[in-house]
Amino acid sequence: MMNEKVRCPWVGENDWNKDYHDTEWGVPVHDDRKLFEFLILDAFQAGLSWLTILKKRENFRKAFDNFDAQKMANYSEDKIQELLQDAGIIRNKLKIRAAVSNAQAFLKLQKEYGSFDNYIWQFTEHKTIVNTWTKNEEIPVSTAMSDVMSKSLKKNGFKFVGTTICYAFMQASGMINDHIICCFRYREVLDQ
């Protein structure tokens, strides 16, 4: 096991987690479609493990038209019923309906702010917050910043965007660098 990379402890030995951690988690995202995908997937993750979502991610992309908010915002009742029968995704009626209404809310914010990126990154003053955690137990599940984001998203019509989901979204989209400092990705994501 010489030269084994040191990763954040939550990764474990799972290849799905390793790949996600090593290539995506904590990398600053400024693409609206990708931000929307993360927000929707984080909402579906509520009460479940992230691994469950990672394993179904391609199915979600197919089911939700590659997270095209314009298409999702116009889903008919027939399409919603079709999604409720899709065993490849999480078939939670409230979360599926929330994904459709979140697409509508997303489009409104996109129009109002010029991009969703402009809106969402305002919560970190358009820069990545770099933390210096030495162990997993130090990392919070929410912060005052995620509280503010959650309230704003809810006020703008989003559902399944509690403060814990918002914090996970901020970590995933690189608004916050929560890699522990001994993790090989800690410094790498600073340069991205």
PyMOL commands that set and color helices and strands:
alter all, ss='L'
color gray80, all
select helices_A, chain A and resi 9-11+15-23+32-45+50-63+65-67+69-73+77-84+93-113+116-124+136-138+144-155+163-172+184-190
alter helices_A, ss='H'
color red, helices_A
select strands_A, chain A and resi 129-130+176-177
alter strands_A, ss='S'
color yellow, strands_A
deselect
rebuild
show_as cartoon
